[in-house]
Amino acid sequence: MSNLDSVVIVGGGLAGLAAAAGLAGRGLHVELVHPGHRRRGIGRRLLAALIRRAEAQGFRQMIAVIGDSGNAASIALHERLGFAHAGTLRSVGFKFGRWLDLVFLQRFL
């Protein structure tokens, strides 16, 4: 298993972070951007860096699991960087008093 990590600091504070773990040629990843720093391109830079590192390490593909089908910004970000919809599991997670879908996106490297 390999780990890929990135952190973005803005004005001395954590603006975003990204991490990926690889297993059997696939990379699963997460990127988180602080609410006060959203819509500034930080998520795009973090995800692009993870893609470059996954390619350099010989990964075959990356899988994104988005924990809410209503998270249009995250879905659009992944699609802009070459991920394609691979499936949706409806109402499989319960968080903040409501049922959530899991959206799977896939990018071949």
ChimeraX commands (.cxc) that place a marker at each C-alpha (Angstrom):
marker #1 position 0.00,0.00,0.00 radius 0.5
marker #1 position 1.26,3.52,-0.87 radius 0.5
marker #1 position 0.26,6.84,0.65 radius 0.5
marker #1 position 0.24,10.18,-1.14 radius 0.5
marker #1 position -0.34,13.30,0.93 radius 0.5
marker #1 position -0.64,17.04,0.20 radius 0.5
marker #1 position -1.44,19.98,2.42 radius 0.5
marker #1 position -2.23,23.59,1.47 radius 0.5
marker #1 position -1.52,26.34,4.00 radius 0.5
marker #1 position -2.94,29.81,3.42 radius 0.5
marker #1 position -2.11,32.69,5.76 radius 0.5
marker #1 position -0.61,30.32,8.30 radius 0.5
marker #1 position -3.75,28.14,8.52 radius 0.5
marker #1 position -4.74,24.82,7.00 radius 0.5
marker #1 position -6.77,25.48,3.83 radius 0.5
marker #1 position -6.97,21.94,2.47 radius 0.5
marker #1 position -5.51,18.47,2.54 radius 0.5
marker #1 position -5.49,15.43,0.35 radius 0.5
marker #1 position -4.46,11.83,0.83 radius 0.5
marker #1 position -4.62,8.67,-1.21 radius 0.5
marker #1 position -3.97,5.03,-0.53 radius 0.5
marker #1 position -3.22,2.52,-3.22 radius 0.5
marker #1 position -3.96,-1.16,-3.29 radius 0.5
marker #1 position -3.68,-3.54,-6.24 radius 0.5
marker #1 position -3.15,-0.78,-8.80 radius 0.5
marker #1 position -6.08,1.37,-7.66 radius 0.5
marker #1 position -5.95,4.61,-5.74 radius 0.5
marker #1 position -8.68,5.66,-3.31 radius 0.5
marker #1 position -8.44,9.28,-2.32 radius 0.5
marker #1 position -9.88,12.08,-0.22 radius 0.5
marker #1 position -9.54,15.81,-0.49 radius 0.5
marker #1 position -10.90,18.22,2.09 radius 0.5
marker #1 position -10.99,22.01,1.74 radius 0.5
marker #1 position -11.73,24.29,4.69 radius 0.5
marker #1 position -15.10,26.04,4.15 radius 0.5
marker #1 position -13.43,29.45,4.35 radius 0.5
marker #1 position -11.15,28.59,1.42 radius 0.5
marker #1 position -13.58,26.96,-0.99 radius 0.5
marker #1 position -14.06,28.11,-4.60 radius 0.5
marker #1 position -10.42,29.22,-4.88 radius 0.5
marker #1 position -9.06,26.27,-6.87 radius 0.5
marker #1 position -7.50,24.52,-3.86 radius 0.5
marker #1 position -9.44,21.28,-4.36 radius 0.5
marker #1 position -8.50,21.21,-8.04 radius 0.5
marker #1 position -4.80,21.68,-7.23 radius 0.5
marker #1 position -4.90,19.00,-4.54 radius 0.5
marker #1 position -6.66,16.45,-6.75 radius 0.5
marker #1 position -4.42,17.23,-9.75 radius 0.5
marker #1 position -1.35,16.65,-7.54 radius 0.5
marker #1 position -2.74,13.30,-6.36 radius 0.5
marker #1 position -3.39,12.25,-9.96 radius 0.5
marker #1 position 0.17,13.16,-11.01 radius 0.5
marker #1 position 1.67,11.24,-8.08 radius 0.5
marker #1 position -0.56,8.22,-8.69 radius 0.5
marker #1 position 0.52,8.16,-12.33 radius 0.5
marker #1 position 4.20,8.48,-11.33 radius 0.5
marker #1 position 3.83,5.53,-8.95 radius 0.5
marker #1 position 2.28,3.34,-11.64 radius 0.5
marker #1 position -1.31,3.23,-10.45 radius 0.5
marker #1 position -3.76,1.88,-13.01 radius 0.5
marker #1 position -6.82,3.85,-11.94 radius 0.5
marker #1 position -8.27,6.08,-9.24 radius 0.5
marker #1 position -11.65,5.68,-7.54 radius 0.5
marker #1 position -13.59,8.54,-5.95 radius 0.5
marker #1 position -16.35,7.82,-3.44 radius 0.5
marker #1 position -18.43,10.93,-2.80 radius 0.5
marker #1 position -20.63,10.63,0.28 radius 0.5
marker #1 position -23.56,12.68,-0.98 radius 0.5
marker #1 position -25.07,12.72,-4.46 radius 0.5
marker #1 position -26.06,16.32,-3.73 radius 0.5
marker #1 position -22.39,17.38,-3.58 radius 0.5
marker #1 position -22.45,18.80,-7.10 radius 0.5
marker #1 position -19.20,20.75,-6.61 radius 0.5
marker #1 position -17.17,17.65,-5.76 radius 0.5
marker #1 position -18.74,15.60,-8.55 radius 0.5
marker #1 position -18.08,18.39,-11.08 radius 0.5
marker #1 position -14.48,18.80,-9.89 radius 0.5
marker #1 position -13.77,15.11,-10.40 radius 0.5
marker #1 position -15.45,15.11,-13.81 radius 0.5
marker #1 position -13.39,18.14,-14.92 radius 0.5
marker #1 position -10.26,16.16,-14.05 radius 0.5
marker #1 position -11.25,13.13,-16.08 radius 0.5
marker #1 position -13.30,10.99,-13.70 radius 0.5
marker #1 position -16.44,9.30,-15.04 radius 0.5
marker #1 position -19.52,8.18,-13.15 radius 0.5
marker #1 position -19.21,4.48,-12.27 radius 0.5
marker #1 position -22.31,4.02,-10.13 radius 0.5
marker #1 position -24.46,5.25,-7.26 radius 0.5
marker #1 position -25.61,3.41,-4.15 radius 0.5
marker #1 position -28.86,5.01,-2.98 radius 0.5
marker #1 position -29.57,5.81,0.68 radius 0.5
marker #1 position -26.75,3.73,2.16 radius 0.5
marker #1 position -25.35,6.22,4.66 radius 0.5
marker #1 position -27.06,8.15,7.44 radius 0.5
marker #1 position -25.51,11.46,8.53 radius 0.5
marker #1 position -26.85,14.70,9.97 radius 0.5
marker #1 position -30.36,13.23,10.25 radius 0.5
marker #1 position -30.72,12.18,6.62 radius 0.5
marker #1 position -29.95,9.29,4.31 radius 0.5
marker #1 position -27.14,9.83,1.81 radius 0.5
marker #1 position -26.16,8.24,-1.47 radius 0.5
marker #1 position -22.61,7.15,-2.31 radius 0.5
marker #1 position -21.44,8.23,-5.75 radius 0.5
marker #1 position -18.55,6.32,-7.33 radius 0.5
marker #1 position -16.37,7.92,-10.00 radius 0.5
marker #1 position -13.44,6.28,-11.77 radius 0.5
marker #1 position -10.42,7.60,-13.68 radius 0.5
marker #1 position -8.09,5.37,-15.67 radius 0.5
marker #1 position -4.50,6.58,-15.54 radius 0.5
marker link #1:1,2 radius 0.2
marker link #1:2,3 radius 0.2
marker link #1:3,4 radius 0.2
marker link #1:4,5 radius 0.2
marker link #1:5,6 radius 0.2
marker link #1:6,7 radius 0.2
marker link #1:7,8 radius 0.2
marker link #1:8,9 radius 0.2
marker link #1:9,10 radius 0.2
marker link #1:10,11 radius 0.2
marker link #1:11,12 radius 0.2
marker link #1:12,13 radius 0.2
marker link #1:13,14 radius 0.2
marker link #1:14,15 radius 0.2
marker link #1:15,16 radius 0.2
marker link #1:16,17 radius 0.2
marker link #1:17,18 radius 0.2
marker link #1:18,19 radius 0.2
marker link #1:19,20 radius 0.2
marker link #1:20,21 radius 0.2
marker link #1:21,22 radius 0.2
marker link #1:22,23 radius 0.2
marker link #1:23,24 radius 0.2
marker link #1:24,25 radius 0.2
marker link #1:25,26 radius 0.2
marker link #1:26,27 radius 0.2
marker link #1:27,28 radius 0.2
marker link #1:28,29 radius 0.2
marker link #1:29,30 radius 0.2
marker link #1:30,31 radius 0.2
marker link #1:31,32 radius 0.2
marker link #1:32,33 radius 0.2
marker link #1:33,34 radius 0.2
marker link #1:34,35 radius 0.2
marker link #1:35,36 radius 0.2
marker link #1:36,37 radius 0.2
marker link #1:37,38 radius 0.2
marker link #1:38,39 radius 0.2
marker link #1:39,40 radius 0.2
marker link #1:40,41 radius 0.2
marker link #1:41,42 radius 0.2
marker link #1:42,43 radius 0.2
marker link #1:43,44 radius 0.2
marker link #1:44,45 radius 0.2
marker link #1:45,46 radius 0.2
marker link #1:46,47 radius 0.2
marker link #1:47,48 radius 0.2
marker link #1:48,49 radius 0.2
marker link #1:49,50 radius 0.2
marker link #1:50,51 radius 0.2
marker link #1:51,52 radius 0.2
marker link #1:52,53 radius 0.2
marker link #1:53,54 radius 0.2
marker link #1:54,55 radius 0.2
marker link #1:55,56 radius 0.2
marker link #1:56,57 radius 0.2
marker link #1:57,58 radius 0.2
marker link #1:58,59 radius 0.2
marker link #1:59,60 radius 0.2
marker link #1:60,61 radius 0.2
marker link #1:61,62 radius 0.2
marker link #1:62,63 radius 0.2
marker link #1:63,64 radius 0.2
marker link #1:64,65 radius 0.2
marker link #1:65,66 radius 0.2
marker link #1:66,67 radius 0.2
marker link #1:67,68 radius 0.2
marker link #1:68,69 radius 0.2
marker link #1:69,70 radius 0.2
marker link #1:70,71 radius 0.2
marker link #1:71,72 radius 0.2
marker link #1:72,73 radius 0.2
marker link #1:73,74 radius 0.2
marker link #1:74,75 radius 0.2
marker link #1:75,76 radius 0.2
marker link #1:76,77 radius 0.2
marker link #1:77,78 radius 0.2
marker link #1:78,79 radius 0.2
marker link #1:79,80 radius 0.2
marker link #1:80,81 radius 0.2
marker link #1:81,82 radius 0.2
marker link #1:82,83 radius 0.2
marker link #1:83,84 radius 0.2
marker link #1:84,85 radius 0.2
marker link #1:85,86 radius 0.2
marker link #1:86,87 radius 0.2
marker link #1:87,88 radius 0.2
marker link #1:88,89 radius 0.2
marker link #1:89,90 radius 0.2
marker link #1:90,91 radius 0.2
marker link #1:91,92 radius 0.2
marker link #1:92,93 radius 0.2
marker link #1:93,94 radius 0.2
marker link #1:94,95 radius 0.2
marker link #1:95,96 radius 0.2
marker link #1:96,97 radius 0.2
marker link #1:97,98 radius 0.2
marker link #1:98,99 radius 0.2
marker link #1:99,100 radius 0.2
marker link #1:100,101 radius 0.2
marker link #1:101,102 radius 0.2
marker link #1:102,103 radius 0.2
marker link #1:103,104 radius 0.2
marker link #1:104,105 radius 0.2
marker link #1:105,106 radius 0.2
marker link #1:106,107 radius 0.2
marker link #1:107,108 radius 0.2
marker link #1:108,109 radius 0.2
view
